[in-house]
Amino acid sequence: MRRGLLPVTPLRPSSFRLGNRLRDALPSTGTAGVGALLWGMAMGASAFRNLLLYNWETSDRVRLVVFLYFIGGALAFPVGLTLARLVSRGRHWETALAAAFVCLLGATLGFTGGLFALQYRSYYAEWHAPAFTLTWAFEYVFTVLTALYQFVVLGVRLYFPLGFLALAVASIWFARQRR
């Protein structure tokens, strides 16, 4: 070895495999776009149906909640699909079905709950302490935790029954695609 040069370490094949797995798991742009639109519409329609049945508040509030569910679903679909493909790669269709069910459910609840928490936080921000103080940090954390709790208790029910049916259909579609 010549003086002043660092030895070159070869890249390990495992790093290439991980990159290949992730690249293979990514859905095509068309699948991600159309799926996100359809998934968002299904989640928004599920929320809208339930809010109409409950005769809920004003039309402005209904539009806001339906929009949150639509955007949450649209953002969640490509992520949930990618995670399901990563988990179920090379496995039986039953595993693909379960992976799609769990990954789409988790991503949808996560994104929609996160958007709900951001909206909740922006509403209460006017009464919070100045930004980046210790008091503000506590208020921020507990406001977000309260919003997530309320979403789990009150918001998840807006997915039943239409959102659950859409989840079952999407999971079956995914399992059939993976065969």
C-alpha positions as CSV (number, residue, x, y, z in Angstrom):
1,M,0.0,0.0,0.0
2,R,1.3,3.4,-0.9
3,R,1.8,5.9,1.8
4,G,-1.0,8.5,2.3
5,L,-3.8,6.5,0.7
6,L,-6.5,4.9,2.8
7,P,-7.3,1.3,2.1
8,V,-10.5,0.8,0.1
9,T,-13.0,-1.5,1.7
10,P,-15.4,-3.2,-0.6
11,L,-19.1,-2.7,-0.2
12,R,-20.9,-5.6,1.3
13,P,-23.5,-7.4,-0.7
14,S,-26.0,-7.1,2.1
15,S,-26.1,-3.3,1.6
16,F,-27.0,-3.9,-2.1
17,R,-29.7,-6.4,-1.1
18,L,-31.4,-3.9,1.2
19,G,-31.4,-1.2,-1.5
20,N,-32.8,-3.7,-4.0
21,R,-35.5,-4.9,-1.6
22,L,-36.6,-1.3,-1.1
23,R,-36.5,-0.5,-4.8
24,D,-38.5,-3.6,-5.6
25,A,-41.1,-2.8,-2.9
26,L,-41.8,0.7,-4.2
27,P,-45.0,0.8,-6.2
28,S,-45.1,2.3,-9.7
29,T,-46.1,5.9,-9.9
30,G,-49.4,5.0,-11.5
31,T,-50.3,2.5,-8.8
32,A,-49.3,4.8,-6.1
33,G,-51.2,7.8,-7.6
34,V,-54.4,6.0,-8.5
35,G,-54.3,3.9,-5.3
36,A,-53.7,7.0,-3.1
37,L,-56.7,8.8,-4.8
38,L,-59.0,5.8,-4.4
39,W,-57.9,5.1,-0.9
40,G,-58.2,8.7,0.1
41,M,-61.7,8.8,-1.4
42,A,-62.7,5.7,0.4
43,M,-61.5,7.0,3.7
44,G,-63.2,10.4,3.2
45,A,-66.4,8.7,2.1
46,S,-66.4,6.5,5.2
47,A,-66.0,9.5,7.4
48,F,-68.6,11.5,5.5
49,R,-71.2,8.7,5.7
50,N,-70.7,8.4,9.5
51,L,-70.8,12.1,10.1
52,L,-74.1,12.4,8.2
53,L,-75.5,9.5,10.2
54,Y,-74.5,11.2,13.4
55,N,-76.0,14.5,12.2
56,W,-72.7,16.1,13.1
57,E,-72.2,19.8,13.7
58,T,-71.9,22.2,10.8
59,S,-71.1,21.6,7.2
60,D,-67.7,23.4,7.6
61,R,-66.7,21.0,10.3
62,V,-67.8,18.0,8.3
63,R,-65.8,19.2,5.3
64,L,-62.7,19.7,7.5
65,V,-63.0,16.2,9.0
66,V,-63.7,14.6,5.6
67,F,-60.7,16.4,4.1
68,L,-58.4,15.2,6.9
69,Y,-59.5,11.6,6.4
70,F,-59.1,12.0,2.6
71,I,-55.6,13.4,2.9
72,G,-54.6,11.0,5.6
73,G,-55.7,8.1,3.4
74,A,-54.0,9.5,0.3
75,L,-50.7,9.9,2.1
76,A,-50.9,6.5,3.8
77,F,-51.6,4.4,0.7
78,P,-48.1,4.5,-0.9
79,V,-46.4,4.1,2.4
80,G,-48.7,1.2,3.5
81,L,-48.3,-0.5,0.1
82,T,-44.5,-0.2,0.2
83,L,-44.4,-1.6,3.8
84,A,-46.7,-4.5,2.8
85,R,-44.5,-5.3,-0.2
86,L,-41.4,-5.3,2.0
87,V,-42.9,-7.6,4.6
88,S,-44.6,-10.0,2.2
89,R,-41.9,-10.4,-0.4
90,G,-41.4,-14.0,-1.4
91,R,-44.0,-15.3,1.0
92,H,-47.4,-17.0,0.6
93,W,-50.6,-15.1,-0.3
94,E,-51.9,-15.4,3.3
95,T,-48.9,-13.5,4.5
96,A,-49.4,-10.9,1.8
97,L,-53.1,-10.5,2.8
98,A,-52.2,-10.0,6.5
99,A,-49.3,-7.7,5.6
100,A,-51.5,-5.5,3.5
101,F,-54.2,-5.4,6.1
102,V,-51.8,-4.5,8.9
103,C,-49.6,-2.1,7.0
104,L,-52.5,-0.2,5.3
105,L,-54.4,0.0,8.6
106,G,-51.3,1.3,10.5
107,A,-50.3,3.8,7.9
108,T,-53.9,5.1,7.5
109,L,-54.4,5.5,11.3
110,G,-50.9,7.0,11.7
111,F,-51.2,9.6,8.9
112,T,-54.8,10.6,9.7
113,G,-54.1,10.7,13.4
114,G,-51.0,12.8,12.8
115,L,-53.0,15.3,10.6
116,F,-55.7,15.4,13.3
117,A,-53.1,16.2,15.9
118,L,-51.6,19.0,13.8
119,Q,-55.0,20.5,13.2
120,Y,-55.8,20.2,16.9
121,R,-52.5,21.8,17.9
122,S,-53.0,24.7,15.5
123,Y,-56.4,25.4,17.0
124,Y,-55.1,25.5,20.6
125,A,-51.8,27.3,19.7
126,E,-53.3,30.7,20.3
127,W,-53.6,29.9,24.1
128,H,-50.1,28.4,24.5
129,A,-47.0,30.0,25.8
130,P,-44.4,31.6,23.4
131,A,-42.7,29.1,21.1
132,F,-39.7,27.1,22.2
133,T,-40.1,27.7,25.9
134,L,-40.3,24.9,28.4
135,T,-44.0,25.6,29.0
136,W,-44.6,25.6,25.3
137,A,-42.9,22.2,25.0
138,F,-45.1,20.7,27.7
139,E,-48.2,22.2,26.2
140,Y,-47.2,21.0,22.7
141,V,-46.5,17.4,23.8
142,F,-49.7,17.1,25.9
143,T,-51.9,18.8,23.2
144,V,-50.6,16.3,20.6
145,L,-51.1,13.4,23.0
146,T,-54.6,14.5,23.8
147,A,-55.4,14.9,20.1
148,L,-54.1,11.4,19.4
149,Y,-56.2,10.0,22.3
150,Q,-59.3,11.7,21.0
151,F,-58.6,10.4,17.5
152,V,-58.3,6.8,18.8
153,V,-61.5,7.2,20.9
154,L,-63.7,9.2,18.6
155,G,-62.1,9.2,15.2
156,V,-61.4,5.5,14.5
157,R,-65.1,4.7,14.5
158,L,-65.6,6.9,11.4
159,Y,-63.8,4.1,9.5
160,F,-66.5,1.6,10.2
161,P,-68.1,-0.1,8.1
162,L,-67.0,1.5,4.8
163,G,-63.3,2.0,5.6
164,F,-63.1,-1.6,7.0
165,L,-64.6,-2.9,3.8
166,A,-62.2,-0.9,1.7
167,L,-59.3,-2.3,3.8
168,A,-60.5,-5.8,3.2
169,V,-60.9,-5.2,-0.6
170,A,-57.5,-3.6,-0.8
171,S,-55.9,-6.4,1.1
172,I,-57.4,-9.0,-1.1
173,W,-56.3,-7.0,-4.2
174,F,-52.8,-6.8,-2.9
175,A,-52.6,-10.6,-2.1
176,R,-53.9,-11.4,-5.5
177,Q,-51.2,-9.2,-7.1
178,R,-48.4,-10.8,-5.1
179,R,-49.2,-14.3,-6.4
